[in-house]
């Protein structure tokens, strides 16, 4: 293990990682957006894991998660990450609208906005993953209001990554983020409309079993069939469950139904699935859906005004 910092936090992360089935590959000092000190950890399933199968965990260097209200969520984050690292592309997701995306370069933890507004900000980059080395991407600036921040146990990666990624997916579904070859950061506002204080849960998209089934098939097509060389992907990911307003058990049940029809092939444990030839025959459908989703993210202009034909 590469280690240039040895702190109480390093020891705590090492212990929590081992309990989640992960090994710590490195622990190094870093800085956040405002140059405040952070601790950067690289975790993996095995000591010889490749870079694309490691978890990057960055925390404020003085952060202490060994508290009842923080430890449980940290443990869940690492356990889920360990499962996700078994995917051929642990960084890849799909949207309901049909976009295959990867998430990278998120600068944790949140920092206070420097524009004068009283918001918490995290920056990252989202790339289109169409299997053809697309250059399209979106630099995002996810902002959390002060009111919303009161809901979050801590403004750190393990407590926010899931809802931030899902807010980004939701914003793509709404056509409010554009994938470009170059461009400025685009806003992703995260407000209390995504959270029910009464039910103490996030709400992004209301779906039924059919929509969830379509989503799972599309996920397996892109992440297993196109990006993963046919390797199985986790179909019971709680991150997807939150995005779909479902449960991991719902997704497992629906995946079993799809497997019986030959669309996907489940692994013996039943929570990972690989693409089948029958699913890959639907390539034209999924590429058309991706193209339609891309189209709604592009700004629409009034053609009369574009050519100067206006009374204004």
C-alpha positions in Angstrom: 0.0 0.0 0.0 1.2 3.5 -0.9 0.8 5.7 2.1 2.1 9.2 2.7 -0.4 10.1 5.4 -1.0 8.1 8.6 -3.8 9.5 10.6 -6.8 8.4 12.6 -8.9 8.8 9.5 -6.6 6.5 7.5 -6.9 3.8 10.1 -10.7 4.2 10.3 -11.0 4.0 6.5 -8.7 1.0 6.3 -10.8 -0.8 9.0 -14.1 0.0 7.3 -12.8 -1.0 3.9 -11.6 -4.4 5.1 -15.0 -5.0 6.7 -16.6 -4.2 3.3 -14.3 -6.7 1.5 -12.0 -4.0 0.1 -8.3 -3.4 0.3 -6.7 0.0 0.6 -4.2 0.6 -2.2 -3.1 4.0 -1.3 -3.7 6.9 1.2 -2.4 10.3 0.1 -2.8 13.9 1.1 -4.8 16.1 -1.2 -6.7 19.4 -1.4 -10.3 20.3 -2.2 -11.6 23.0 -4.5 -10.7 25.7 -2.0 -7.2 24.2 -1.3 -8.3 22.8 2.1 -6.6 19.6 3.1 -8.2 16.3 2.2 -7.3 12.6 2.5 -7.5 10.7 -0.8 -7.9 6.9 -0.7 -7.8 4.3 -3.5 -9.7 1.1 -2.6 -10.2 -2.1 -4.6 -11.3 -5.7 -4.4 -7.8 -7.0 -4.8 -4.2 -5.6 -4.3 -3.5 -5.9 -8.1 -6.7 -4.3 -9.3 -6.4 -2.1 -12.4 -7.0 1.7 -12.2 -10.5 1.4 -13.8 -11.5 -1.0 -11.0 -10.6 1.1 -8.1 -12.7 3.3 -5.9 -11.5 6.9 -5.4 -12.6 8.1 -1.9 -11.8 11.7 -0.9 -12.7 13.0 2.5 -11.9 16.1 4.5 -8.7 15.3 6.4 -10.3 15.9 9.8 -13.5 14.0 9.1 -14.6 11.6 11.8 -17.2 9.1 10.7 -17.0 6.9 13.8 -20.3 8.2 15.1 -23.6 6.4 15.2 -25.3 8.7 12.6 -22.3 8.5 10.2 -20.8 5.0 10.5 -23.8 3.1 9.1 -23.9 5.2 5.9 -20.2 4.9 5.4 -20.4 1.2 5.8 -23.3 0.9 3.3 -21.4 3.1 0.8 -18.3 0.9 0.9 -20.3 -2.4 0.7 -22.2 -1.1 -2.3 -19.0 0.2 -3.9 -17.5 -3.3 -3.5 -20.4 -4.8 -5.4 -20.2 -2.1 -8.1 -16.4 -2.8 -8.6 -17.4 -6.2 -9.9 -19.0 -4.5 -12.9 -16.9 -4.4 -16.1 -17.4 -0.6 -15.9 -17.9 0.4 -12.3 -18.2 4.1 -13.4 -21.0 3.6 -15.9 -24.7 4.1 -15.6 -27.7 4.6 -17.8 -30.6 7.1 -17.7 -34.3 6.4 -18.1 -34.2 8.4 -21.3 -31.6 6.1 -22.8 -28.2 7.7 -22.3 -25.2 5.5 -21.3 -23.0 7.7 -19.1 -19.8 7.5 -17.0 -19.1 9.7 -14.0 -15.6 10.9 -13.1 -13.4 13.7 -11.7 -15.9 14.7 -8.9 -14.1 17.0 -6.5 -15.2 15.9 -3.1 -16.2 17.1 -0.5 -18.7 19.9 -1.2 -17.3 23.4 -1.1 -19.2 26.7 -0.4 -20.0 28.6 -3.6 -17.6 31.4 -4.4 -20.2 33.3 -6.4 -21.8 34.8 -3.3 -24.8 32.4 -3.2 -25.2 30.4 0.0 -25.0 26.9 -1.6 -22.8 23.8 -1.4 -21.1 22.8 -4.7 -19.4 19.7 -6.1 -17.9 19.6 -9.6 -17.6 16.6 -11.9 -17.6 15.4 -15.5 -20.1 13.1 -17.2 -19.1 11.4 -20.4 -21.3 9.7 -23.1 -20.4 6.0 -23.2 -21.7 4.8 -26.6 -19.0 2.2 -27.2 -17.5 4.4 -30.0 -15.1 6.5 -27.9 -17.5 9.6 -28.1 -15.9 12.9 -27.1 -19.3 14.2 -25.9 -19.3 15.1 -22.2 -20.8 17.6 -19.7 -18.9 19.4 -17.0 -21.4 19.7 -14.1 -21.7 21.8 -11.1 -24.1 20.2 -8.6 -25.4 22.7 -6.1 -27.1 21.8 -2.8 -29.1 24.5 -1.1 -28.6 25.3 2.6 -32.1 23.8 3.4 -31.2 20.6 1.6 -27.8 20.4 3.2 -29.6 20.1 6.6 -30.9 16.7 5.4 -27.5 15.3 4.5 -25.5 13.8 7.5 -22.2 15.2 6.2 -21.2 17.1 3.1 -18.8 14.2 2.2 -18.7 11.8 -0.7 -20.2 8.7 1.0 -23.2 10.6 2.1 -24.0 12.4 -1.1 -22.6 10.6 -4.1 -25.7 8.5 -4.8 -28.2 11.4 -4.8 -25.8 13.7 -6.7 -25.4 11.1 -9.5 -29.1 10.5 -9.5 -29.8 14.3 -9.7 -27.5 14.4 -12.7 -29.4 11.6 -14.4 -32.7 13.2 -13.6 -31.4 16.5 -15.1 -30.4 14.7 -18.3 -33.9 13.1 -18.4 -35.4 16.6 -18.3 -33.2 17.8 -21.2 -31.5 20.4 -19.0 -27.9 19.2 -19.5 -26.1 19.1 -22.9 -23.4 16.7 -23.9 -20.8 18.7 -25.9 -17.2 18.4 -27.1 -16.1 21.4 -25.0 -17.9 23.8 -22.8 -18.5 25.5 -19.5 -19.9 23.9 -16.3 -23.6 23.3 -16.4 -25.7 23.6 -13.2 -27.5 20.7 -11.5 -29.6 22.1 -8.8 -30.4 19.7 -5.9 -33.3 20.9 -3.8 -35.8 19.6 -1.3 -38.1 18.7 -4.2 -36.1 15.5 -4.5 -36.6 14.6 -0.8 -39.6 13.7 1.4 -39.0 14.8 5.0 -42.1 12.9 6.0 -40.9 9.6 4.4 -37.2 10.3 4.9 -36.4 9.2 1.3 -35.4 10.6 -2.0 -37.7 10.8 -5.0 -36.4 11.3 -8.5 -38.7 9.5 -10.9 -41.9 7.6 -10.4 -41.8 4.3 -12.3 -43.8 1.1 -12.5 -42.6 -2.5 -13.1 -42.6 -2.1 -16.9 -40.5 1.0 -16.8 -38.1 -0.7 -14.4 -37.9 -3.7 -16.6 -37.1 -1.6 -19.6 -34.5 0.2 -17.6 -32.8 -3.0 -16.5 -32.7 -4.4 -20.0 -31.2 -1.2 -21.3 -28.7 -1.2 -18.5 -27.6 -4.7 -19.3 -27.4 -4.0 -23.0 -25.1 -1.0 -22.6 -23.0 -2.0 -19.5 -22.7 -5.7 -20.2 -23.2 -6.1 -24.0 -21.6 -2.9 -25.4 -19.2 -1.7 -22.7 -18.5 -4.9 -20.8 -17.7 -7.6 -23.3 -20.7 -9.7 -22.1 -19.6 -9.7 -18.5 -22.4 -9.5 -15.9 -23.4 -6.3 -14.2 -25.1 -5.6 -10.9 -28.8 -5.3 -11.4 -29.8 -4.8 -7.8 -27.8 -1.6 -7.3 -29.4 0.6 -4.5 -28.3 3.6 -6.5 -30.5 2.6 -9.4 -33.3 1.7 -6.9 -33.2 5.2 -5.5 -33.3 6.7 -9.0 -36.3 4.6 -10.0 -38.1 5.0 -6.7 -37.9 1.2 -6.2 -36.1 -1.2 -4.0 -33.2 -3.5 -4.7 -35.6 -6.4 -4.1 -38.0 -5.0 -6.8 -35.1 -4.9 -9.3 -34.0 -8.5 -8.4 -37.6 -9.8 -8.9 -38.0 -7.9 -12.2 -34.7 -9.2 -13.5 -35.7 -12.8 -12.8 -38.8 -12.2 -14.9 -36.7 -10.8 -17.8 -34.3 -13.8 -17.5 -37.1 -16.2 -17.9 -37.9 -14.6 -21.2 -34.2 -14.9 -22.3 -33.5 -11.2 -22.4 -30.8 -11.4 -19.8 -28.8 -14.2 -18.2 -28.6 -14.1 -14.4 -25.6 -15.4 -12.4 -26.3 -18.1 -9.8 -26.7 -15.5 -7.0 -29.4 -13.7 -9.0 -28.2 -10.1 -8.6 -25.9 -9.9 -11.6 -26.9 -10.3 -15.2 -25.2 -10.5 -18.6 -26.6 -9.6 -22.0 -27.9 -12.4 -24.2 -27.9 -12.7 -28.0 -31.7 -12.0 -27.8 -31.0 -8.7 -26.0 -28.2 -7.7 -28.4 -30.6 -8.0 -31.3 -32.3 -4.9 -30.0 -29.2 -2.8 -30.7 -31.1 -0.5 -33.2 -33.8 0.2 -30.6 -31.3 1.2 -27.9 -29.2 3.3 -30.3 -32.3 5.1 -31.5 -33.4 5.7 -27.9 -29.9 7.2 -27.2 -30.1 9.4 -30.2 -33.5 10.7 -29.1 -32.3 11.4 -25.6 -29.3 13.3 -27.1 -31.6 15.3 -29.2 -33.7 16.6 -26.3 -30.5 17.8 -24.5 -29.6 20.1 -27.4 -30.8 23.7 -27.2 -33.7 24.5 -29.5 -33.6 27.8 -31.4 -36.3 29.7 -33.1 -35.1 29.5 -36.8 -36.7 32.8 -37.7 -34.7 34.6 -34.9 -31.6 32.6 -35.9 -31.7 34.2 -39.3 -32.6 37.7 -38.0 -36.2 37.6 -39.1 -37.7 39.1 -36.0 -39.8 42.2 -35.1 -37.9 42.8 -31.9 
